[in-house]
Structures are given as structure tokens and as C-alpha cells.
Amino acid sequence: MKQPCKDCPFQKSVKYALFPKKASDILHGITHDKAFHCHKTVDYSKSTEGQITYNSKLCFGAALFLENTVRGGCRSNVMFRFGLMRQEFTISDLRKDEGVYQCFDEFLNEVSY
């Protein structure tokens, strides 16, 4: 993936309605070495929580969000470093993207209800 999908929760143009705890858990996870996979690559056939499979890919929107907001960018998260090593994306793919949330508060305030 070289760009966030059209309905990525990290895109400002996408209006998600997440419980505040879920939004906070997502941010906590990606800032504490947890993977966050693209919802389009997660298997939801058996559970609303979804199942990560061999073919699941990291969320490019989350990688951009980390790149834009966290010191060290997406490389600050070990799982996203693995994504770089697996060549799911490259550092040169990660550019400043104004379409992705630029700070934690903005993400939390916009996607939570």
C-alpha cells in the first residue's frame, strides 16, 4: 500500500464513529509497538473484532499518522519497522500528508462520539 485506503480511519475526510475508549486504545497501541492492520485486509467473517491473517497488511494511514506525529515516526513502532523490513511500504512512501490527522487530540476529537 502506498496510500491510505479511501475509508481509512486516519483520513480526515472519513467520518468514523468510534467509542472514545476504542480511539484511545488504537492510539495507545500504535505508540506502544502494537500493529494496526488495514481493515480491508482483516478477516471479519467470524467476528466483529476481526482476525489477522497471513495476508493482513499494516494500515498505511496509521504509518503516516505516526510519521506526522511521533518522534521517530513509524520507525518508533517495532511492528511498523517489521512492515518496512517486509517491504509493505518504504520510508520514501511516507510523506507529509495533510489528509491524515496531524495530532492525537484531533484524531480523538474527530473519530470519537
C-alpha positions in Angstrom: 0.0 0.0 0.0 1.3 3.4 -0.9 -1.6 5.5 0.4 -4.4 5.2 2.9 -7.5 3.5 1.6 -10.5 5.7 0.8 -12.1 4.9 4.1 -9.1 4.8 6.4 -10.0 6.0 9.9 -6.8 8.1 9.9 -8.1 10.2 7.0 -9.7 13.5 8.0 -12.3 13.1 5.2 -13.6 9.9 6.7 -16.1 10.2 9.5 -15.9 7.3 11.8 -17.9 6.9 15.0 -15.7 5.1 17.5 -16.2 4.9 21.2 -13.7 7.2 22.8 -12.0 4.2 24.5 -11.6 2.4 21.2 -10.0 5.5 19.6 -7.7 5.9 22.6 -6.8 2.2 22.5 -5.8 2.5 18.9 -3.5 5.4 19.6 -2.1 3.7 22.7 -1.4 0.6 20.7 0.4 2.2 17.8 2.5 4.2 20.2 3.4 1.1 22.2 4.7 -1.3 19.5 1.4 -2.8 18.6 0.4 -3.5 15.0 -2.6 -1.8 13.5 -3.8 -3.5 10.3 -5.8 -2.1 7.4 -9.4 -3.1 8.0 -9.6 -4.2 4.3 -7.0 -6.9 5.0 -8.6 -8.2 8.2 -10.9 -11.2 8.1 -14.3 -10.3 9.7 -16.1 -13.4 8.6 -16.1 -15.0 12.1 -16.0 -12.0 14.4 -16.8 -8.3 14.5 -13.3 -7.8 16.1 -11.7 -9.4 13.0 -8.9 -11.9 12.6 -5.5 -11.0 11.5 -4.3 -13.4 8.7 -1.1 -14.1 6.9 -2.2 -11.7 4.2 -3.1 -8.8 6.6 -1.2 -5.6 5.9 -0.3 -2.7 8.2 -2.5 0.3 7.9 -0.7 2.9 5.7 -2.8 5.7 7.3 -1.5 4.7 10.7 2.0 4.7 9.4 1.5 8.2 8.0 -0.1 9.3 11.2 2.9 8.1 13.2 5.3 9.7 10.7 3.5 13.0 11.1 3.0 13.0 14.9 5.6 10.9 16.8 9.3 11.5 17.2 11.0 8.8 15.1 7.8 8.4 13.0 6.6 4.9 12.2 10.1 3.6 13.0 9.3 4.3 16.6 6.9 1.2 16.5 8.5 -2.2 16.2 5.7 -3.7 14.2 5.9 -0.9 11.6 9.6 -1.4 11.4 8.9 -5.0 10.6 6.5 -3.7 7.9 9.4 -1.7 6.5 11.6 -4.8 6.5 8.8 -6.8 4.8 8.6 -4.0 2.2 4.9 -3.4 2.8 6.0 0.3 2.3 9.2 2.3 2.2 10.3 5.4 4.0 10.1 7.3 0.8 6.4 6.4 0.6 5.9 8.2 3.8 5.4 11.9 3.0 3.7 14.6 4.9 0.0 14.0 4.2 -2.4 16.8 5.1 -5.3 14.4 4.6 -4.2 12.4 7.6 -4.8 13.6 11.2 -1.8 15.7 12.4 -2.2 15.3 16.1 -3.6 12.9 18.7 -6.2 15.4 20.0 -7.5 16.0 16.5 -7.9 12.2 15.9 -9.6 11.6 19.3 -12.0 14.6 18.9 -13.0 13.8 15.3 -13.4 10.0 15.4 -15.0 9.6 18.8 -18.6 10.3 19.8 
